[in-house]
Amino acid sequence: MSLFKNTASRVLTIVLIFIALTILRLLWLSYFLPSSNQPVAHEGIFDIRHQQLPEDEVLHLNGEWLYYPDLVDPLTINDRTLTYSSSVNRQTIPIKDAGKKAQSYGTYRLKIQLNTNAAKDNHYAIRIPAVPTASALYINGKLVGQSGKVTSNPQSHRGQAAPYTVYFTNEQSEMDLVLHVSNFDTSESPTISKRVLFSSATAMIHHQQVTKLSLATISIMLIIFALFSILVFLFIYRKPIVLLFTVGFLLPLADELIAFDRSILDWLHLEYAWSFKLSSVIYLGASFFFVQFMRVLLVKYRYAKCFQLFFHLYALGALLIVLLPIKWLYISNLLFFILYAASFLFVVAFALREYIENQTQSSVFIALTALSTTNGVIWGLIKSIYVFDIPVYPLDYLFIMLGFSSYWFKRFFENTEQIKVLVAKLQKDDELKDEFLSSSSQKLWDPMNKMITLGQSIYDNPNNKLVAEDQENLKYLIDIGRSMSFTLNDILDYTRLKEGNLHLHKKVISIQGAVYGVFDMLRFITNGKQIHMNSTISQSFPTILADEKRLIQILFNLLHNAIKYTDAGSIEISAHIEKNMAVIHIHDTGLGMDDSIQSRLFSPYEQGSENDDGIGLGLLISKKLIELHGGTLKIHSIPNKGSDVYFTLPLAMENVKDQHNYLKHEITAVPAEEKILASITEKQFKILMVDDDLVNLTIMRSLFAPTEYAVKTVTSSEMALAALKDNDWDLVIIDAMMPYISGYALIEMMREHYSLLELPILLLTARKYPEDVYIGFAHGANDYVTKPINALELKVRSRALIDLKYSIHQQLQLETAWLQAQIQPHFLFNTLNTIASLSTIDTDRMINLLHHFGEYLHASFDVRNLQRVVPLKEELELVNSYLYIEQQRFGQLLHIEWDIDNHINIDIPPISIQNLVENAIRHGVLKQEKGGTVCIRIKDGPDFVAISVIDNGVGIDPTILHELQSGNDNKSTNSGIGIRNTDLRLKRIYGQRLHIESTLNKGTTISFRIPKN
């Protein structure tokens, strides 16, 4: 029952709004309606001799006008009337139905008889409506206004169809109005279908001012909304749909301006046909914008399928307007009207239905917008079929904009309330998050402390039986645990700082000792990085008053942050005294930070980069701890140059008086540890690990048993490239983020020499978003593992890649060899045609050709071609079969010479000579009309066999020759595929390449050597 009441009330609201809008429209219309006692013209005479011309009303010159089916001279029209009296007829203006076009030009005439008591110098005005498509007004034989150019000649006619108003002074008691009309542009008759207005100049000016004021109101509203859309795009929501709204608001504005006065298109200097097409496109665009405009307001029916259909129909309509002749456009007006009406009705129905079904208050504004639009569409239809020229009505636009604005304001306030609720919820969640982190940190800190203590006890036990390598790994494990304990302490301290429960225990401390201790704590992080840490703080630097534990925490956080964002370079700590405070500087040559990052540095859980593996509390905790000591923390940073983090701490009171006794600076460098490399044996799988983090390398290396894997670790891309030359690796594990040469660039360099199957590469990446994975694969990685590394996942993926390499090692040769089998379809087709031709003229040759063709196919598809190498004898049999077939096809155009030493017994890559011979024939000698000669030369040398294929054909283009000699493996073109593949296999097997010599129009020589051992 409640639902029925809500629906009924909403339907009643819709009806009331529509009635209110209709009443406003009728009141507006009543203002412009003529009085009931207006005179009517009879037999070409408009008689107002017995009444005064009103000063506040315009008269409609309706009634019988005289019409001449010719362009009659206004000065001689009285004489010509007698001559052509048989052709003069009376037409009632405005004409409701012009009927079939009988004449393309003509003359209308009306005499206005004024009150004889009226002053002879009265100012008058006449407004001529848009007449298709040109008109010219003469008053008492004088041309006073025109639209277009009226003529009886189609070539000199110029259409415009624009209304115009003329103001004039009459000194006589009678006016003779002559209106010339012509239309050679459309299929319409040049008739007056709207009312001609006549009044005093004062009344006409008042009438025009009201119309122009209404039009100006509409224009201002639309321009404001268009500007508002631009501002939204520039400062709030940079999406193309916002600019579409800007154009959409301007289209109705252009349509209203053109409808008011079509002459505004004159500055474009368009012919009437194109100006009509332009105005039609603008109207269609305005209608399409309305549909999309209403669609944006909808929620439930925004994605209805009919909107897609309307989009395509509007696009088709725009195309038809541009392509169809103007006469066809007039015929197809009904189709466009159906499109506009259907789309409007659908979108309005959706809006009203959503209002009825929706229970939110903002939906009432959608109904207001829809009803205002519906009202405007209905009255627009009435205007198009009714002879009365309905004036511009601004209130529909006003209510549309009011509904649109109110809807978005209401949505804004609703969203604001939702945001307030969400903010309160987020604040509560933030408190719960802090409680969770604090609780979790407390629970994790105890087992972490036990692990560190137990590990330290094992490490310090002189009786443990750990090998040196395991002893070192245990030390790294302890250092990592200590680092993690500091992170857990940060979380606890942040909670205490928020609650105000953190207390300091200050005492006199030497800053130098704290610095060196933190250096030792962080040494495991700098190992493998090209970072030099040093301190320039003098041993005589005064002591400070601080909490020792918190000072270490501050230094640890700041130095750890500097190391994290410094791939290579130096980190230097210095200190000086200023205003009884020790000022400590930590300067690094790392990545630096821009102003945007610096402004967010001291926000909780804010990280310097997306790949940061911290929790974003270090700097904030340090800042709060320093402020608790009475100091300040500041940062000065320049992108790509480094950062200077400096903070102040109070000096111990005993040192305040002696502030200048520390001028001697001593630089203490942090020693670098030696690199640990795994010994490699030939019986083990060989793995190369590349990471600038020695901790990660040590952990990964410990996962692979030395009995099964030979692991070598390097800390830079340069060292990795050098290691590639020393051994044949079964797997390379590369960190994506490396200094100088990134992991991605390193993979690209490796792929220049090794394919995906020859050298598997496993990429270590900090992120697993699809775009990051895609980049890794695009650069040539086989697989990836995300950090933090899962030991089982790393081992399984590594072994899978190694097993894959060995399982398809033979198949690699298969793929490479099979690519060389350049048996083109047209070659098979032409050979079969040759066999068919010989069957009627020479059966013996046909049988021999079939025999060699069969041998050629058998040799080409022989499974032995999948091997790395085959005997030279088998390769020559394939070449011989191929050459026999080509000689039968081309006869005297192809000559073959064999120059082969005896007793040569070597193996060569399969189909290598055949590829070169086929290339010499197809792209060499047969390119000449006279043909040519191909020579196969095989010579026995002391340590090698030299193989050459020589032809006297057209040679190779220098550009292609340079590309082949450069070793570019790009196969984007079909030229030289056989040569490239042969060259690639020779390079892989023997480490040498083809030698190519070629001269245009003289020939080509391609040779290579096969080592005997």
Phi, psi and omega in degrees: 000318179298319179297320180296320179296318179297317180296316180297319180294325180288320177297319178297321177299318179299314181297316181296318179297317181295319179297317180298317179295321180293319179298316178299320179296317180294321177297318178297318182292323182296333179295327185260352181293141178287159178290162186284344184259026178289140179289164180231142181286141176230127176052041174082013181233128177252104192258113174233035182291336185258017178213151178281145177287119183294147181270351184238014183214146175260144178264146177261120182279060180274157176124204187273118172255153173276140181233131177245126180283046180197166176269098186271138179295123182299332183282334183245019186293331179292318178292318184289337179297321179292321182292319185251031184299333180290334183263354180280135175223167180256135178234137180275121183256134359282148182276124183278325181222108183286339181071198182288140182293119181251330184220138183270356178205161181181182184227131173254144182220138176213133174259129177253117179261117185268166176294127183294340178276354181287150179295143185283348181252022179299146177266130183238169177211143176229134175247120179265127179287175178293119179248130180285125347239004177215145179210154178218129185255127175244134175239117183056040176084000183248131178288122183243346179185155180201159174231116186076203179228117181274133179198159176269359181255121182300330183289326182264354179290141175224116182276151176214320177054047179246141176286157179206154181239134179240141177244136185206167177245130181250132180254003182242168178271004182216138177242136177251106180266125176236124182241111174276136178226149174205150181208103174248011185263322185234179180275000181281151172283147179282072184250164178264102184262352177241167185284140172269130184257142179220136180194180169290158181300324181295315180295321181292320179298317178298316179299316181291324180296319178298316180295315181292324178296320177297317180294321178295323178298314178298316182299315181297317179299313182293321179294320179300315180292325177295315178296321178300319178297321178296317179296321177298318179294319184286325191240346186237305191224092186275072176237144182301333181300331179291318176295327175299322176295322178301310178297321181298322178289331181281334180295311175300326177299312179298321180295316179295320180294319180291321179296326179287315182210104183291345183291349179293346177276357184298330183293345177278346180056046180263151170293162184301320182300316183283328175293324176294318178298319181297314179295326178292319178295321179296317179295319178297319178296321178296321179293318179296322178297321179300317180299314180290326179299312179292327180297322179297325181287335181288154177242305185285322186253020183298328185251030176297146186294333183296335179294324176296319179296316179298321179301312180292323179293320177295320177297318177296320178299317178298320179295318180295321179300321181287322189269324186287148172295157186295329179293324178289328179296321177296323179292324185270012179302326181297322179295318179295322179297320178297319179298312181298313183296316182295314182294320179295315181297319180297310186291324177292319178298318177298316182297315180292322179295319179294324177295318181293321184276331186278143183257003180277151183289332184291341183291340179296330179287330173296318179297318178300315179297315181296316181292323177297319179293317179300317178300317179294321180294316180299314180289331173296322176295317178299320180297324184287335183251352183256139187289338181288130182281094182293128183291165178299131184243111187273346190290329177300313178298322181298315180289326176298312180293324178296315178296318180297313181294316181297322179300313183287326175295319178296317177297324179297314180292323176297317178295324178298318178296320177296322180295320178299317178297317180294321179298316178298320179293319179295321178297319177295317178296325179296319177295317178296323179295316178298319179296319180295315180297318180297315180296316180295319180298319179295322180287328180279330186296320182296307178296327178296317179297320178295320179297315180297316181297315180296317179297320180294322180294321177293318182296322182278348182289115182291344183265003180289152185255028180286139174289166185301321181294315178295324178299319180292320178298322179295322178296318176298321179299318179295317179297319178296319178299318178297319178298319180292326179295325176295322177297317178296322178296325177300316180298315179296318181293323179298319177296317179295321179295320178296324181273351181075028184253011182264127183240146181261150175238086188281148173202170180285126186227145172272120183295329182298315181297320178297321181296312182296323178296317179292324175305313180295324179294327185262002183299324183294337178281325183278345179299130182091346176261148179273064182240134178247113179259136177210161179237134178252016179282124183292151177296337181270008180296136184300155177284162181238165179254110185201167172278117187301316181298317181288328177296315177299319179298318179298309181297319180299312181297315183290318178291319178300319178295320179295319180294320183300322185253021174235108180282326179202151180131219184222154173232122186235136175250129178224168182207149172210173184250136179212118179054053176063020179234141173277125179254112183255125179253135171240106185250130178234162179252037185274212188289332184074178182218146174274177184297326181297315180292318180299326180290342182252003189297323187262020172272145181296139178062025177267132183244151184288336179208166181292332182270007181294128181265008177273189181248003173077028180245347188303308182293320180296316178299316181299316180299315181295319180293320179295319179294326175295331177281352182095014181248188179226156178235129179225158182225132172237121186219145176234126181305135177068007178239333178130179183227151175235107178259122181226142182219161182243146176222147182288142174284154173294141187301330183290347183250003185295323184286336184245086187258359188236024182260023184234024189288344179281119183260137176236131182260119180247115183272149176272122182294144177265142181273155182286150179284144180253121181242140180276139175287142187243129177246155185290338185272000182253157171290134187259122181238131176250121180252132183234115179200139179278359178256106183294333177297313178299318179299316181297318180294315181295319181297326182289346181281341186254121183296132181298335180289339184247333184232139172254109187252132173239133181247138176225154187249011178210158179292325179298317179294326179293318179296323178292322181292334180298330182281344185274329186215164171266108187272143177272338181200142174237127177251122189233133172280137184294325185258104181232149177287153177067289178248113184291167177298324179296314179296322179297319178298318179299318178297319179294324182289346174292338182242339184227137178279176178299329183271332180286325183220097177293139180233127177254123185263133173261121182230148182279342182236153179237026175291151183304322182294325179290318178297319180299317180300317179299313179293323180297329179277349174119014178284148176275325183203174181214156174225133182268152176270149357292146190285132172269122187302313182296318180297317180297316181294317182294314181294321179296313181293326179296320179292320179295314179298322179297320180299315183287327182288332181250016180300315179290324181293335175299317177294324177301311182296318182295317181292320183295331178295339183278346183284078185278061178273098185281146179303321182291332177295313178298317182296314181294323179296315178296324176296320178297317179299317180297322180293318181292338182296340181258344185240331183206092183291329179295314178297324179297317181295318179296319180295319177297322180296312180290325178296319177295319178296322180295315179294320180297317181289324181293323183258014179295136181298338179292343176293345179279350180284166180294316178221159176226161178299148180299325182300316180294322178296319181291328175297318177297316180297319182297317179297317180297316182292324178298316180298315181295325179292324177293327181284318189251353172059234186288351178287343186233121178241138183240135175237135178248128177226084187235128176289153180280160172060038173265121183230088180225167173253143179226161176301136183297144175061023180281311179292319181301320178299315182292321179294315179299321178295319180296323181285308187292315186256001181245275190289324183285353174282351179257144180296327182271358181077209181174194185236140175240129181245128174256115185240125178230116185240140182270124179251180182294316182239003184207169173242124181266126181241129181225145172237117188240136175221158177249042182274210188278350181082179183249136177304135183305324180296314179293322179298317178298320180295319180292320182285338180284347180080018179287121182271011181293124183251035181291340176245164182273352183287129173074027180295315180298319179295315181299316183293320177295317179299319181295317180292321177297321180295319181289322186275315188247354180074015178227170188232173176292146174252119187241127173234130183209142175230131181302133178067010176238324177140181185220143173233123178239124185222157174205165182241141176248116179297144180284333179254000000 
